[in-house]
């Protein structure tokens, strides 16, 4: 009895498959715009997180004063 052959190639992830479908359906300009928009969303989230952290620091310093 022989063992099943080992697959040499990796199974693509969902995001890889989604990018492949996206590349078939959208022109390169639309793909670039979509990626730029997502990068902007991530940057906005990072800035919002930084703002919240700065506000916490300011409030803790203000409440520590007599």
C-alpha positions in Angstrom: 0.0 0.0 0.0 1.4 3.4 -1.0 1.0 6.7 0.8 -0.8 9.5 -0.9 1.5 11.8 -2.8 2.5 15.0 -1.1 1.3 18.2 -2.8 4.3 20.4 -3.7 2.3 23.6 -4.3 0.6 25.6 -1.6 -3.1 25.9 -1.6 -3.9 29.6 -2.3 -5.5 31.6 0.5 -8.9 33.2 0.2 -7.3 36.7 -0.2 -5.0 35.4 -3.0 -8.0 33.9 -4.8 -9.9 37.2 -4.3 -7.1 39.2 -5.8 -7.0 36.9 -8.8 -10.7 37.3 -9.4 -10.3 41.1 -8.9 -7.5 41.3 -11.5 -9.8 39.5 -14.0 -12.8 41.7 -13.4 -11.2 45.2 -12.9 -8.9 47.3 -14.9 -5.5 48.1 -13.4 -6.6 51.7 -12.6 -9.6 50.5 -10.6 -7.3 48.0 -8.7 -4.9 50.8 -7.9 -7.7 53.1 -6.7 -9.1 50.3 -4.5 -5.7 49.6 -3.0 -5.1 53.3 -2.4 -8.5 53.6 -0.7 -7.8 50.7 1.6 -4.4 52.1 2.5 -6.2 55.4 3.4 -8.6 53.5 5.6 -5.8 51.8 7.4 -4.0 55.1 7.9 -7.1 56.8 9.2 -7.6 53.9 11.7 -4.0 54.3 12.9 -4.3 58.1 13.3 -7.6 57.6 15.3 -5.9 55.1 17.5 -3.0 57.5 18.1 -5.5 60.3 18.9 -7.2 58.2 21.5 -3.9 57.3 23.1 -2.8 60.9 23.2 -6.1 61.9 24.7 -5.6 59.3 27.5 -2.2 60.6 28.2 -3.4 64.2 28.4 -6.3 63.2 30.7 -4.0 61.2 33.0 -1.5 64.0 33.3 -4.3 66.5 34.0 -5.8 64.3 36.7 -2.4 63.8 38.3 -2.0 67.5 39.0 -3.1 68.7 42.4 
